[in-house]
Amino acid sequence: MPLSTDLLAALDLLALRSIESECFEVLGTPPAWAAPFLRSLPDAGRLSRAWLCDTFPFLESFLCDAAQLWSGPAPGRIESVSFAVPWPGGDDLLLVASALRLPTDCLLLIDGNQAHLHEQLRLLQHARDAHLVHQRLQRDVLKRDILFHSIVHDLTSQLSAMRGVFQLLQGSLPTSGAVPPELPGLLAAGLRAATKQEALIADILDVFRSETGSDGAPLDEATSCDLGACIDETVKLLSPSASWRRVTLRVQRADTASRGPTIRAESRRVERVLSNLIENALRYASRGSEITVTLGQRDGMAVVFVDDDGPGVPRELGAQLFEKFARARSGGGKTGLGLYFCRLTITRWGGQIGYEPRQPRGARFWFSLPTV
């Protein structure tokens, strides 16, 4: 088999056939890297196990594993890790040994292709470094998560206590008597501030959970929900706030025969998206105006529109409206996490979300989700 052995030499493989338990035969022409090792042998065609182990010490334990393979009945192959040995011609050599059990032969191959082995070693080291970086990042993320949840827990606990105190003070004010005239207004302002701060913390926590993927089951495991019922529930909860601002909340459906459509999503988070969009409209709607929530279907998608008559969104903010910390409107608003959370949630469920200006004034926020 001269062609095969010449090919092995061209690939920098030293091919040896096990002919006895302690002896090997060199097949074909040895590769160039092996010539300096074989030059001092009295018989360059035969190598003893002792000589191999003295010349390539890494073979000492590998040949024990190879002997088990060769003595077995079934064909197979095992490979060593890479080892470095001093080379008579200069720098150390990287070598890898392979043992093959063929139907008619037991072979030992020693790979000395330096370019290939050095590239393998480089990739292996790169993988080890990347693994260490990944482990360090995992530890940092875990520390961040623990710190974040600790801060949120502490803030929420303090705010809940403050809100409870304000509510108790409001309930204990005498209906008549010497009460400073500004006290009821101050208590109401403190209660509103505490409530807003709790809503802000909820926004931050929602965004954190969405970004880290810890906000629930994957899409294919999510339960279905009635989008119409989610709208009704959200509008019911926000109606007192709208009445306080003298704004009317109105729901209209393109299909009045049913409450649906049914979508593949989690009702609690759908209601959170709706609440963000409606609260955003309430902050800018003028007194005595109307906010309309419209539900319809289009091309297999459920579509929701939230329309108000506020000042609209400045043109320069249009492109970044749903990004983190973008301010939704001019002249106030929160930190810009609400719309960012809405985008993360809707796109995760395979939907879309957007904004359109209304004429002559006002804003339309919309989102679409696939129906079941």
C-alpha positions in Angstrom: 0.0 0.0 0.0 2.6 2.6 -1.1 0.1 5.2 -2.0 -1.6 5.1 1.4 1.7 5.2 3.4 3.0 8.1 1.2 -0.2 10.0 1.8 0.2 9.5 5.6 3.8 10.9 5.4 2.5 13.9 3.4 0.0 14.5 6.2 2.9 14.4 8.8 1.6 11.1 10.3 4.1 8.5 11.5 2.3 5.2 10.9 3.2 2.2 13.0 1.7 -1.3 12.9 1.7 -3.4 16.0 3.2 -6.7 15.1 4.0 -8.0 18.5 3.1 -7.0 22.1 6.3 -5.0 22.4 7.2 -4.2 18.8 6.0 -1.9 16.0 6.7 -1.8 12.3 7.1 1.6 10.4 4.8 1.8 7.5 6.1 3.5 4.4 8.3 6.6 4.5 8.4 8.4 7.8 7.5 12.1 7.8 10.2 14.7 7.9 9.7 15.6 11.6 10.3 11.9 12.6 13.6 11.5 10.7 15.8 12.9 13.5 14.3 10.5 16.0 14.7 7.4 13.8 18.2 8.1 12.5 20.0 6.5 15.4 18.0 3.2 15.3 19.9 0.1 14.1 16.8 -1.0 12.3 14.7 2.0 11.2 11.9 -0.3 10.1 11.1 -1.7 13.6 10.6 0.1 16.9 10.3 -1.4 20.4 7.7 -0.2 22.9 10.5 0.7 25.3 12.2 2.9 22.7 8.8 4.6 21.9 8.2 5.4 25.5 11.7 6.7 26.1 11.5 8.9 23.0 7.9 10.0 23.4 7.2 9.8 27.2 3.5 10.7 26.7 3.0 7.3 25.1 3.7 5.4 28.3 0.1 5.6 29.6 -1.5 5.9 26.1 -0.1 2.5 24.9 -1.9 0.8 27.9 -5.2 2.1 26.6 -4.2 1.3 23.0 -3.4 -2.3 24.0 -6.9 -2.8 25.4 -8.4 -1.5 22.2 -6.2 -3.7 20.0 -7.0 -6.8 22.1 -10.7 -6.3 21.7 -12.8 -7.9 18.9 -14.4 -4.7 17.5 -12.9 -2.0 15.4 -12.4 1.4 17.1 -10.3 4.4 17.6 -8.9 6.4 20.5 -6.9 9.6 20.6 -4.5 11.2 23.1 -4.4 14.8 24.0 -1.6 16.9 22.5 1.9 16.7 24.1 5.2 18.5 23.6 8.5 16.7 23.1 12.0 18.1 22.5 12.9 17.9 18.9 16.5 17.3 17.9 16.2 19.9 15.1 15.1 22.8 17.3 12.0 23.8 19.2 9.6 21.4 20.9 7.2 19.5 18.8 3.5 19.1 19.5 2.3 15.5 18.9 -1.0 13.7 19.1 -1.2 9.9 19.1 -4.1 7.8 17.8 -4.7 4.0 18.1 -6.8 2.3 15.5 -8.3 -1.2 15.6 -9.0 -2.3 12.0 -10.4 -5.6 10.8 -6.9 -6.7 9.7 -4.4 -4.4 11.5 -3.7 -2.6 14.8 -2.2 0.8 14.0 -0.5 3.6 16.0 -0.5 7.0 14.3 1.5 9.9 15.6 0.4 13.2 14.2 3.2 15.8 13.9 1.5 18.5 11.7 2.6 21.5 13.6 0.4 24.1 11.9 -2.7 22.0 12.5 -1.8 21.1 16.1 -0.9 24.7 17.1 -4.2 25.9 15.6 -6.0 23.3 17.7 -4.1 24.4 20.8 -4.9 28.0 20.1 -8.6 27.3 19.7 -8.6 25.1 22.9 -6.9 27.9 24.9 -9.4 30.4 23.4 -12.3 28.2 24.5 -10.9 27.9 28.0 -10.4 31.6 28.2 -14.0 32.2 27.0 -15.3 29.7 29.5 -13.5 31.5 32.3 -15.0 34.8 31.1 -18.4 33.3 30.9 -18.1 31.9 34.5 -17.0 35.3 35.7 -19.9 37.0 33.9 -22.4 34.5 35.4 -21.1 35.4 38.9 -21.4 39.1 38.2 -24.9 38.7 36.9 -25.9 36.7 39.9 -24.5 39.4 42.2 -26.3 42.1 40.2 -29.6 40.2 40.4 -29.3 39.7 44.2 -28.4 43.4 44.7 -31.2 44.5 42.4 -33.9 42.5 44.1 -32.6 43.5 47.5 -32.9 47.2 46.5 -36.4 46.7 45.0 -37.5 44.8 48.1 -36.2 47.5 50.5 -37.7 50.4 48.5 -41.1 48.7 48.1 -41.3 47.9 51.8 -40.6 51.5 52.8 -43.0 52.9 50.3 -45.7 50.5 51.4 -45.2 51.6 55.0 -45.4 55.3 54.0 -48.5 54.8 51.9 -50.1 52.9 54.8 -49.3 55.8 57.2 -50.8 58.4 54.8 -54.0 56.3 54.4 -54.3 56.0 58.2 -53.8 59.7 58.7 -56.4 60.4 56.0 -58.9 58.1 57.7 -58.3 59.6 61.1 -58.8 63.2 60.2 -61.7 64.6 62.3 -64.7 65.9 60.3 -64.7 69.0 62.4 -62.4 70.8 64.7 -59.0 72.4 64.6 -57.4 70.9 61.5 -54.9 72.9 59.5 -56.6 73.6 56.1 -53.6 72.5 54.2 -53.3 69.1 55.9 -55.8 67.1 53.8 -54.1 68.3 50.6 -50.7 67.4 51.9 -51.7 63.9 52.8 -53.3 63.4 49.4 -50.2 64.6 47.7 -48.0 62.3 49.8 -50.3 59.4 49.0 -50.2 60.1 45.3 -46.4 60.4 45.4 -46.0 57.1 47.2 -48.4 55.4 44.7 -46.5 56.8 41.7 -43.2 55.7 43.2 -44.5 52.1 43.7 -45.6 52.2 40.0 -42.2 53.3 38.9 -40.5 50.4 40.9 -43.0 48.0 39.2 -41.9 49.4 35.8 -38.2 48.9 36.7 -38.8 45.3 37.9 -40.9 44.5 34.8 -38.1 45.7 32.5 -35.5 43.8 34.4 -37.4 40.6 34.2 -38.1 41.0 30.5 -34.4 41.8 29.7 -33.1 38.8 31.7 -35.8 36.4 30.4 -37.1 35.7 33.9 -40.6 36.9 33.3 -42.4 33.7 32.6 -42.7 30.6 30.4 -41.5 30.5 26.8 -43.9 31.6 24.1 -44.9 28.1 23.1 -45.8 27.3 26.7 -47.7 30.5 27.4 -51.4 30.2 28.2 -54.0 31.8 25.9 -56.2 34.7 27.1 -59.2 36.8 26.0 -57.8 40.2 24.8 -61.2 41.8 25.2 -61.5 40.7 28.8 -58.0 42.1 29.5 -59.1 45.5 28.0 -62.3 45.5 30.1 -60.4 44.7 33.3 -57.7 47.3 32.7 -60.2 50.0 31.9 -62.2 49.1 35.0 -59.2 49.5 37.2 -58.1 52.8 35.7 -61.6 54.4 35.6 -61.3 56.0 39.0 -58.0 57.7 38.0 -59.6 58.8 34.7 -62.6 60.2 36.6 -60.3 62.1 39.0 -58.8 63.7 35.9 -62.2 64.3 34.3 -61.4 62.1 31.4 -63.7 59.5 29.9 -62.4 56.0 29.1 -64.3 54.4 26.2 -63.9 50.9 24.7 -65.1 50.1 21.2 -64.9 46.8 19.3 -64.9 46.2 15.6 -66.8 42.9 16.3 -69.5 43.6 18.9 -70.7 39.9 18.8 -67.9 38.6 21.0 -65.5 39.6 23.7 -62.4 38.1 22.0 -60.2 37.6 20.2 -58.1 35.0 22.0 -54.4 35.5 21.9 -51.4 33.3 22.9 -50.1 35.4 25.8 -50.3 35.9 29.6 -53.3 38.0 30.7 -51.4 39.7 33.6 -48.7 41.0 31.3 -51.2 42.0 28.6 -53.0 44.0 31.2 -49.7 45.6 32.2 -49.0 46.7 28.6 -52.6 48.1 28.3 -52.2 49.9 31.7 -48.9 51.5 30.5 -50.4 52.8 27.3 -53.7 54.0 28.9 -51.9 55.7 31.9 -49.5 57.3 29.4 -52.6 58.7 27.5 -54.2 59.9 30.8 -51.1 61.9 31.8 -51.5 64.1 28.7 -55.2 64.0 27.9 -57.0 67.3 28.4 -59.8 67.6 31.0 -63.2 66.8 29.7 -61.7 64.8 26.8 -62.0 61.1 25.8 -59.6 58.3 25.5 -60.7 55.5 23.2 -59.4 51.9 23.3 -60.3 50.2 20.1 -60.1 46.4 19.5 -60.1 44.8 16.1 -58.6 42.1 13.9 -56.5 42.2 10.8 -54.8 39.5 8.8 -54.8 37.0 11.7 -53.7 39.6 14.2 -55.5 41.2 17.1 -55.0 45.0 17.0 -55.5 47.4 19.8 -55.5 51.2 19.4 -55.3 53.7 22.3 -56.2 57.2 21.1 -56.0 60.5 23.1 -56.2 64.2 22.3 -53.0 65.2 24.1 -50.0 67.2 22.7 -48.7 64.2 20.8 -45.0 63.0 20.6 -42.3 65.5 19.5 -41.0 64.5 16.0 -37.4 64.2 17.3 -38.5 61.4 19.7 -40.4 59.3 17.2 -37.5 57.0 16.3 -36.5 56.3 19.9 -39.9 56.4 21.6 -39.8 52.7 22.6 -36.2 52.6 23.7 -35.0 52.5 27.2 -35.2 55.9 29.1 -36.8 57.7 26.2 -39.3 60.3 27.4 -42.7 59.6 25.8 -44.0 63.2 25.6 -42.7 66.7 26.2 -43.4 68.5 29.4 -43.2 65.7 31.9 -43.7 62.0 32.2 -41.9 59.2 33.9 -38.4 57.7 33.2 -39.4 56.1 29.8 -39.4 52.5 31.0 -43.1 51.9 30.4 -43.0 52.0 26.6 -39.7 50.1 26.6 -41.3 47.3 28.6 -44.3 47.3 26.2 -42.0 46.8 23.2 -40.1 43.9 24.9 -43.3 42.1 25.9 -45.2 42.5 22.6 -42.2 41.6 20.3 -41.4 38.6 22.5 -44.9 37.3 21.8 -44.5 37.7 18.0 -46.3 41.1 17.8 -45.6 44.7 16.8 -46.1 48.0 18.6 -46.0 51.5 17.3 -47.1 55.1 17.4 -49.0 57.4 15.0 -49.8 61.1 15.3 -53.5 62.1 15.2 -55.0 65.1 13.4 -55.4 67.8 14.3 -53.8 66.8 17.6 -53.3 63.8 19.8 -51.5 60.5 19.8 -52.4 56.9 18.8 -50.5 54.0 20.3 -51.1 50.6 18.9 -50.0 47.0 19.2 -50.8 43.8 17.4 -50.6 40.1 18.5 -51.2 36.8 16.7 -54.6 35.3 17.5 -54.9 31.6 18.5 
